[in-house]
Amino acid sequence: MNDTFDSGKAITTLKRFLTGKLLQSGLEGYVIGLSGGIDSALSAALAVEALGKDKLFGILMPYKSSSESSVTDAMELVHKLGIKYTQIDISPMVDAYYPEINDENQLRAGNKMARERMSILFDYAHKMNCLVLGTGNRTEICLGYTTLFGDSACSLNPLGELYKSEVRQLSKILGVPDSIINKPPSADLWAGQTDEQEIGVSYAQIDFILMQIIDNQNVSLTALQDAGCSHTDISRIVSLINRNAFKRSQPAIAPLGRADIPESVQLKE
């Protein structure tokens, strides 16, 4: 899809990123939520490639309605990478807030699950003196197809400039199990949920449209349609980009004219 994408260079850059950020932090490693999906699998594989298996700790956090394959696939990855892990059932935490999940509150409950998982990850990161490793890809970030302060939260994110198609490409190179690579992408927030079904456009088409609009700055509706994109798909993607722009920014702070806070301060004699 992207002829200019250099997978070897990308892997080298991402490994250096993970190594450098950990050294800069002075902490001991990374913790990651393993969903059984391709994004968390690639983040985990990159971390192990960069730093070794002892620098990554995996946490499986299924809900009672999570598919059995989510845990099975996550465990296959754990064994392949040789990392330490734990499994925490988030059902009691979610059920305490949502005694019943139905069509009316299904999306809210899914967001609650995502935020519950991230809460656990940051707690374990504190306990283990680690950073939380992010798993969100560029496609999801562009569309806002993520839970704010849930799966979008992390200490750092190695996948944020990789489109979904590129995530799949790198996953094959790094030996992510085929069972993970080939299954339909899903946030597994409720039974039978898949990303493409919920978005209404295939990832292949989404990535093509995003690359045209964002990377090539081609915002001509006519040109996009001439390239084989339907008006419906284009409108759906643009709508999501615009509607979820707030998810790509830090919370707005009311301006009072004060100086920006620096990342670090160096005192002088």
Secondary structure as GFF3:
##gff-version 3
##sequence-region A 1 269
A	DSSP	alpha_helix	7	25	.	.	.	ID=ss1
A	DSSP	beta_strand	30	33	.	.	.	ID=ss2
A	DSSP	alpha_helix	38	51	.	.	.	ID=ss3
A	DSSP	three_ten_helix	53	55	.	.	.	ID=ss4
A	DSSP	beta_strand	56	60	.	.	.	ID=ss5
A	DSSP	alpha_helix	68	81	.	.	.	ID=ss6
A	DSSP	beta_strand	84	87	.	.	.	ID=ss7
A	DSSP	alpha_helix	91	97	.	.	.	ID=ss8
A	DSSP	alpha_helix	106	128	.	.	.	ID=ss9
A	DSSP	beta_strand	131	132	.	.	.	ID=ss10
A	DSSP	alpha_helix	138	143	.	.	.	ID=ss11
A	DSSP	alpha_helix	164	173	.	.	.	ID=ss12
A	DSSP	alpha_helix	178	181	.	.	.	ID=ss13
A	DSSP	alpha_helix	195	199	.	.	.	ID=ss14
A	DSSP	alpha_helix	203	210	.	.	.	ID=ss15
A	DSSP	pi_helix	211	215	.	.	.	ID=ss16
A	DSSP	alpha_helix	221	226	.	.	.	ID=ss17
A	DSSP	alpha_helix	231	243	.	.	.	ID=ss18
A	DSSP	three_ten_helix	245	248	.	.	.	ID=ss19
###
